[in-house]
Amino acid sequence: MGFYARYVLPRIIDVAMRNKEVARLRAAWIPHARGEVLEVGIGSGLNLPFYSSEVRRVYGVDPSAELQRMARKRAPDGSIKVEYLLQSAEEPLPLANQSVDTVVVTWTLCSIVNAPKALEQMRRVLIPFTVRRRAAAARQPECRHGRRDVDTMFHRERSQST
């Protein structure tokens, strides 16, 4: 990996994803996450401050070591445990089947080379759910896979008895 991809591009991505509209969408949707969370494309950790106390752990997947380094600095102190997985989302996730309550993917799906394979991994680790919440990435330009709603969150609702 070259200097640009390793050091310059991660900072450009971080700055580009810190605009007011994106922050507004994060504030509206990320607090809905619950339990064990898989965040695909954790990047520089811009979602981390928005997780509620109902999140026990976040597994943050990203192939960029530099973005994960930035995320570690942004992670809240002690309130939520974050485990970083330095890998692409298409690779087999080192998590058990049906072990995750919520999957969060924010402005990432269109940058994954083999998105269907990544979605298979997300489906494999996600506990079957009864409610699906999806936030469309408003006014996002078409990405190379032709998806407009690339900001997605899936989770199962816990019944009152759990």
Number of C-alpha atoms within 10 A of each C-alpha: 6 7 8 10 12 14 15 12 15 20 17 10 13 17 11 10 16 11 10 9 12 17 14 10 16 20 15 12 19 20 17 17 26 23 19 21 24 29 25 26 26 26 26 26 21 19 21 22 15 17 23 16 13 13 19 15 19 25 21 23 21 22 16 21 18 19 23 23 14 17 22 17 11 15 18 16 9 7 13 18 15 19 13 18 21 14 17 18 26 17 11 14 19 10 14 10 14 13 16 25 22 27 25 25 19 26 20 19 25 19 13 18 14 15 16 12 15 20 15 14 19 26 16 18 20 24 19 16 13 11 11 12 13 16 17 16 18 13 8 13 10 12 15 11 13 10 14 17 19 22 22 20 21 26 25 20 15 13 7 5 4 4
